[in-house]
Amino acid sequence: MTAVHPAPVSARQVRPPPEAPLAMLAELTHRCPLACPYCSNPLELTGRERELTAEQWAGVFRQAAGLGVLQLHLSGGEPASRPDLVQIVTAAREAGLYTNLITSGIGLTGRRLEELDAAGLDHVQLSLQGVNAGIADHVGGYKGGFDRKMMVAAEIARIGFPLTINAVMHRHNLGDLAQTIALAHRLGARRIEIACVQFQGWALRNRAALQPTREQVEDAKRIVAQARVDYAGRLSIDFVPPDYFADFPKACMNGWGSTGLNIAPDGKVLPCHAAEIIPGLQFQNVLTTPLAEIWNDGPAFNAFRGTDWMPELCRACDRRDIDHGGCRCQAMALAGDARATDPVCRRSPHRAALDALIAAETGVAPPPFEYRRMPH
Amino acid sequence: MTPADRPFLPRGVRLHQDRVRGVPVLLGPETALMLDPVGQAVLAEVDGRRDIAAISEALAERYAAPVEMIQSDVIEFLDDMAARRLVEVA
């Protein structure tokens, strides 16, 4: 016979299971021919010898689809640096995932793009460092990169892939914003993401060199508003304004552990690509722990879910469920405390220090870039 | 859009049955749109061959509703999709 005992109630059981993730970013490699000073990869880059194999990625994709992931972003580094990229895309489509390639274009040829097309690649997102070789090759730290990219863009258009241009904007190229949008349209893009640099990873190290001025930010807002009218129905424009200049923080990751996850080249599973800067978080690896277990119950994912972790300022705030307290990595970087209110918030006690920092960085000529480098 | 437009899903946009959530989803660049019954019904008719007038007639018949009302709903929905470049017209 079966005796019925009330189950002991632990904090873990009280927490409702998280909703299934919608999107997964797979960093196939940290290798990249470019050396952009705002690279979102961590300062400690993972070497080729620790990268997951294509077979291992295929297993991860099947697990992700089973967990509820719909959108897969293949990223890096430069994903085209992997000779087995076509095999990886094939596996992603076989798992039933909508597959997006995030690339600088370097390493892609017409022939390789045709193979990716046959493998079922759904969408290409091509980065743009600048509107001409002078600025683009300076930012990317790679001579000839812009010309190669333009050739790749022509091949993408010839094959007919839907294309998004991802333009990372900062102090050195915000003045070219209108031309950037025009170039995206000329290249046949359906979408442009105008992403002002978020100061994480290498961008944090280069913040003073990249920080836009308040004037540039105001101009950018006007230019985007006008372009949305001018290109209506032809080019969809997403604009990520620089959050340092906002009054309230961004809803980072749409809430920690709520919508998306990130897999590092070695299989480490992260709630966001920058999460490793937060000390004390325990990250698990998809090679040793099932992805569903990591998502549903992993300590790093549970660390900032819900509202229990929040400081009183956020927990009592009317914007609590809008911005979820902002970005944890930014709180770590600016306030030295991952549990603090995002210092971007006007209600944060750290906001005055952030304003002083912006004034200091934009009041002088920008220092030279410290380019991203792989360890030797 | 007008009744004579022939809508279609452009390359890179496709319908997907989400087995985990048990709902139909429209997948596109940076988009996963959970479809309500109206969206599902309209997109199931979008085939690139029939125009909006024909699609509206088919839906009006199936749901026993006035075709003028259905057509204005269809156009409103597809205009919204087209603004996001998830639907195009031939």
Contacts between the chains, C-beta under 8 A, distances in Angstrom:
chain1	res1	chain2	res2	distance
A	20	B	20	5.4
A	20	B	21	6.8
A	22	B	32	5.5
A	23	B	32	7.6
A	66	B	20	7.5
A	67	B	20	7.2
A	68	B	18	7.5
A	68	B	20	3.8
A	68	B	21	6.5
A	70	B	16	7.0
A	70	B	18	6.6
A	70	B	25	6.3
A	70	B	27	6.2
A	70	B	32	4.6
A	71	B	27	7.2
A	71	B	30	7.5
A	71	B	32	5.8
A	96	B	16	7.6
A	98	B	14	7.8
A	98	B	16	7.4
A	98	B	27	4.3
A	98	B	28	7.9
A	98	B	32	7.4
A	100	B	29	7.0
A	100	B	30	7.7
A	122	B	12	5.5
A	122	B	14	7.9
A	122	B	27	7.7
A	122	B	29	7.9
A	123	B	12	5.0
A	123	B	28	7.9
A	123	B	29	4.7
A	125	B	29	7.8
A	160	B	11	5.8
A	161	B	11	7.5
A	161	B	12	7.2
A	162	B	10	7.0
A	162	B	11	5.8
A	162	B	12	3.2
A	162	B	13	7.8
A	162	B	28	7.8
A	162	B	29	5.6
A	164	B	29	5.6
A	164	B	30	7.1
A	190	B	10	7.9
A	190	B	12	7.8
A	190	B	29	6.8
A	190	B	85	4.9
A	191	B	29	5.9
A	191	B	30	7.2
A	191	B	85	7.1
A	193	B	30	8.0
A	232	B	83	7.4
A	233	B	82	6.7
A	233	B	83	6.6
A	233	B	85	7.9
A	236	B	84	6.3
A	236	B	85	5.2
A	238	B	30	7.6
